[in-house]
Amino acid sequence: MANSYLEITLKIDDADRASAAGVYTKYKTPFLENIKGATSKELLIRTEDVQVLHGFDSEENAQEYLKSDLFNDDVVTALKPYLKDNPDVRIYSVV
């Protein structure tokens, strides 16, 4: 069970959503298998934006993921062509 969530909200045009979803799919398994404390990863689609909800066993591990090579070198680089604005990044703790 997740004790913390990392929520990343992305503004992506409808025409680019399938490509952005491909990035999510490509990196979901490496995230779950290689990132310390990762427990889940879900793609949430709304009319106004797309959210990726990452589950972690601790807030510290969620913060460390944001510094990882997988996040910065792979995920961010792959998503950059589809982003209309800077992502909104939030970490929540479960109480």
C-alpha positions in Angstrom: 0.0 0.0 0.0 1.3 3.5 -0.9 2.2 5.8 2.0 2.9 8.7 -0.4 1.8 9.8 -3.9 3.6 11.8 -6.5 1.1 13.5 -8.8 2.3 15.0 -12.0 -0.3 17.0 -14.0 0.5 17.6 -17.7 -1.1 19.9 -20.2 -1.1 18.0 -23.5 -3.1 18.6 -26.7 -5.6 16.0 -27.6 -3.7 15.2 -30.8 -0.6 14.3 -28.7 -2.2 12.3 -25.9 -1.7 8.9 -27.6 2.0 9.7 -28.0 2.3 10.8 -24.4 0.4 7.7 -23.2 3.1 5.7 -25.1 5.7 7.3 -22.9 3.8 6.3 -19.8 3.5 2.7 -21.1 7.2 2.5 -22.1 8.5 3.6 -18.6 5.8 2.1 -16.3 7.6 -1.3 -15.9 11.1 0.2 -15.4 9.6 2.6 -12.8 8.0 -0.2 -10.9 11.0 -2.6 -11.1 13.9 -0.1 -10.6 12.8 2.8 -8.5 13.2 2.4 -4.8 9.9 2.3 -2.9 7.7 2.4 -6.1 4.4 0.7 -5.5 2.1 1.8 -8.4 1.7 4.1 -11.4 -1.5 5.1 -13.0 -2.4 7.3 -16.0 -5.5 9.6 -15.4 -7.1 11.3 -18.3 -9.3 14.4 -18.0 -10.6 16.8 -20.7 -8.4 19.6 -19.4 -5.2 17.6 -18.6 -3.4 14.3 -18.0 -2.2 13.2 -14.6 0.3 10.5 -13.7 -0.1 9.2 -10.2 2.9 7.4 -8.7 2.6 5.4 -5.5 5.5 5.2 -3.1 6.3 3.6 0.3 7.6 7.0 1.6 7.7 10.7 0.7 11.5 10.5 0.7 11.4 7.9 -2.1 9.0 10.0 -4.1 11.3 13.0 -3.8 14.3 10.8 -4.8 12.5 9.6 -8.0 12.3 13.3 -9.1 16.1 13.3 -9.0 16.6 10.0 -10.8 18.0 9.4 -14.3 14.9 7.5 -15.3 12.7 10.6 -14.6 15.0 13.3 -15.8 16.9 11.7 -18.7 14.2 9.4 -20.0 10.6 10.4 -19.0 11.0 14.2 -19.1 13.0 14.1 -22.3 10.4 11.9 -24.0 7.5 14.0 -22.9 9.0 17.4 -23.6 7.7 17.6 -27.2 4.1 17.1 -26.1 4.0 19.5 -23.1 2.1 22.8 -23.5 3.2 24.1 -20.1 5.4 23.2 -17.2 4.1 20.2 -15.3 2.5 20.7 -11.9 4.3 18.3 -9.5 2.9 17.5 -6.0 3.7 15.0 -3.4 1.1 13.8 -1.0 1.4 11.8 2.2 -1.2 9.3 3.2 -2.5 9.7 6.8 
